[in-house]
Amino acid sequence: MLKNMKIGVRLAIGFGIIVCLLATISILSYTWLNTLNREINEIVSDKFPKTVWANDIIDQINVAARSTRNALLIKSKEEARAELDRIPGASKIINDRFEKLEKTIVSTEGKKIFETVKEKRKVYAADIGKLTELINAERRDEATVLLLGSLRKAQNDYLEAITKLIDYQTELMSQTGKEADDLSNSAQRLLLILSASAILLTLAFTFWLIRSITVPTNELVGAASKMAEGNFDFQLTIDSRDEIGALAKAVASVQHAVQAMTADAVMLS
C-alpha cells in the first residue's frame, strides 16, 4: 500500500511519525520533570521547614527552662527578673512557629500528632506560669518543688510530643525523596527505551524509503542505458503507482513503441 503512495506523501508520513515520536518523548520528559520538581519543592518548601519550625520550638523551650532555672538559683531579684524577661520572647517565637505549623500540616496523622503537641503545650504553659509567679513572689521552695516535679514531667511530655512530630515529618521527607528517586529511575529507563525505539524506527523507515526510491530509479537508469545502446529487449518490474511508477510506464511505452516500429520495419523489409 505504501509503495502506491506518492513520494511526497511517503516523506510526509515518515517525518510525521518522527515528529510524533519526538513530541511524545518531549511531553513525557516535561511531565516527569514537572512531577519530580513538584516533589522536590514539597520537600524543600513544605516538609523540611516544618521540621525546622518544630526544632525552633524545642530550642525556645530550652531557653525558657534555662531562664526559670537561673531565676530560681540567682539570689538577686533584679537578675532573676532579667532571666524571667527572656520567657516572653521565647513564647513569641513558639507562638509564631505554632501558627505556621497549624496552617501547613494537612495530613490526618500530622494533625493528630499536632493536636497532642498542643495539649502538652497547655499543661507546660500553665506550669511555667505558676513557676514564674512563685519566683516573683520569692517562694523559692515551692518553685523548686514545682520545677523538679510536675513542670519537669510536663516539659518532657511536651518535648516528646514535638519530637514525634519531627520524626513524622522526617519520615514524610524520606518517603517523598524515595518516590522522587523511583520516578527519576523509571523516567530514565522509559526515556531510554523510547529514544532507542525512535532511533530504530527512524533508521528502518529511512532505509525503506531510500530503497523504495533508489531501487526502481536504478532499474529505470539501467533501462534507459539499454535503450541508448539499442537494446529494447528487457522487462521492467516496477509496479508502483507513484511518480517513479509513472516514469516506468512512460519508459515501457517508449520501449513498446520502438519494438513495434522495429517489427514493422522488419516486416516491410
PyMOL commands that set and color helices and strands:
alter all, ss='L'
color gray80, all
select helices_A, chain A and resi 2-4+7-73+77-84+86-104+108-136+140-148+150-228+243-268
alter helices_A, ss='H'
color red, helices_A
deselect
rebuild
show_as cartoon
